[in-house]
């Protein structure tokens, strides 16, 4: 039977697990990664909402322009406002019709506002400006 001497003992085994410093560094790295992911996700959602509003506003403007072009008479030179419910939201269409140098052609400027909650339609809620021309024939 062999006797145990210091040279025959197994080398000192390091305890399994992480040190406090290693855990703190890992938490900092995960925290930074989570912050970057959260910021990127927030920007993506914000851009999606902006694109959604612009798309709906362009549909409203194109519909209004088509109504003017399909009417029996040429629109009068004036400015008017109209509220529209579209896409579960409320919108305001401001149309400004002006005469051009051609008597058979009028310019139409449409400005689309999005109503935020119970607020009035304000300049800051302007989503789109659309310009087109309506002819007599």
N, C-alpha and C positions, 0 to 999 in steps of 0.2 A: 504494500500500500504506500503510495507516495504521500509525502507530507506536503502541506501547503506552505509555500514560502512566498515572499513578496514577488518574486519573479514568475511564479506559476499562477498567481491570481489573475483573473480576467481584468483587462484595463477598465478604468473608471468609465462608466456609461453615463452619458449626458441624460438628464431627465427629459422625457418626451414632452412636447408642447412648445408654445411660443413664449418668448419673454414679453414683458410689458412694453418694451420699446418696439418690438416687432408688431404687436397688436395695435399700438398707437399709430404707427406709420401706415399700416393697412387701413385703419379707419380713416385717416386723412385722405389717402388715395381714393377710397370708395366714396367719401364725402365730396371730393372734387369731381369725380366722374358723375355722381348723381346730380350735382349742381349744373354741370354742362348739359346733361340729358334733359333736365327740367327746363332749362332756358331754351334749348332747341325745340322742345315740344311746345312750349308756350308761344314761341315765334311762329311755328308751323300752324298752330290753331288760329293765331291772329291773322296770318296771311290767308288762311282758308276762309275765314269770316269776311275779310275785305274782298276777296275774289267773289264770294257768294253774293255779297251786296251789289258789287259792280255788275255781275251777270244779270241779276234780277232787274236792276235799274236799267240796263241796256235793253232788256226785253220790254219793259214798260215804255221806254222812249221809242223803240221801234214800233210797238203797237199803236202808240199815240200818233206817230208820223204816218203809219198806214191808214189810220182812221181819217186823218186830214186829207191824204191823197185820194182816198176812196169816196169822200163826200162829194155831193153833187155840185157844190160851189167852192170857189177858192176862199180860203180863210181870210177874214178881215184883219187889217193891221191893228193889233191890240195886244195887250198882255192879260193873261188869265191864269188862275190857279185852280187846281182840281186835286181832291184827295182820292187815293186809290188804295184798296186793300189787295195785296198780292203777296203770295208766299207766306202767309200768316203774319205779315207785317203791314204797317201803314206807311204810305208814301205820299208825297206831294209832288205833283207835276206842275211846274211853272212854264208856261209857253208864251213866248214873245214872238209875234209875227210882225215882220217889217217889210215894207215894199222895197223892191230893187229897181234898178234903172229900166228893166224890162217889165212892161205892164202885165205880161202873162206869167210872171214868176214872183213868188214871195219867199223870203227867207224865214225859217222857223228855228228859233233857239229854244231847246227844251232843257230845263234844269230839274234834276230829280233829287229830292230830299228824302232821307229816311227818318222816320219818327222813332226816337229813342224813348221807351217807356211812356210816361205821361207828359213828356216835354212837348213844347211847341216845335214846329219845324224851324230850325235855326240854321244859320249860315255854316256852322261847324258840322252839320249833319248832311251837307251836300255830298252826294255820292257820284253824280255823273252830269256832264254837260254834253248835249247832243245837238248838232246843227245839221239842218237839211233844207231842201228847197221843195216847194209845192207849186206845181204849174196849173194853169187853167185847163189844159187838155190832157 
